[in-house]
């Protein structure tokens, strides 16, 4: 049993932690609607036009188009590869799994900074820099290791008796994946989609290295260029930052139940 003193300490600690995390967010929201360009709060004269001004002056329409193309395509391909590789390693038991799976996990352990320079020269040689294909391929390649690991763990939580019963009933490999494993593992899939979407949408480092053409740059690079041009307009920078974060926050709010179920399932069963 947890004592009253421990409960009080836990709640106090969590309250302080939540305040430390939420304070910068609330401050940024306040600055985003403030008329003060220095970043000072002036909530007595809220200026909602900061969002439209930031959108127009930063030219976020083109950056939004690029972000949607890059993120949508990369997440779709990564999710498909994660499901297929996780199914192969977790259920089918492919030949050489004990060697191939540890090799794939090197993609999680090796930091991106260690491979970005040779990656850039390889992409430049193939003509993939400053293209949607190049940055999408980079995101898919850097995320496939985690996807295989995540979905392998998710599929292994499905009782083997269910798969065996499906085989007895005449279900093939693809039929079992589509009708049994995917519905049962839906929370894990939704969680992976959310995580992958967040990582790809918020990416700055890979895009900065591989994409220099403004016509193909995502919104994160657009915000960086905007901060360089309007360094003193802190309220417009805050408004642009809020606009960029809206898709991630909205997607999480819409899928939060599935996300929490997927995280808890991985923590308890994985």
Secondary structure as UniProt FT lines:
FT   HELIX           4..32
FT   TURN            37..38
FT   HELIX           43..45
FT   HELIX           49..58
FT   HELIX           60..87
FT   HELIX           88..92
FT   TURN            95..96
FT   HELIX           97..109
FT   HELIX           112..114
FT   HELIX           116..125
FT   TURN            126..127
FT   TURN            129..130
FT   HELIX           132..156
FT   HELIX           160..168
FT   TURN            169..170
FT   HELIX           173..176
FT   HELIX           177..181
FT   HELIX           182..184
FT   HELIX           186..201
FT   HELIX           205..210
FT   HELIX           214..216
FT   HELIX           219..229
FT   HELIX           234..254
FT   HELIX           256..269
//
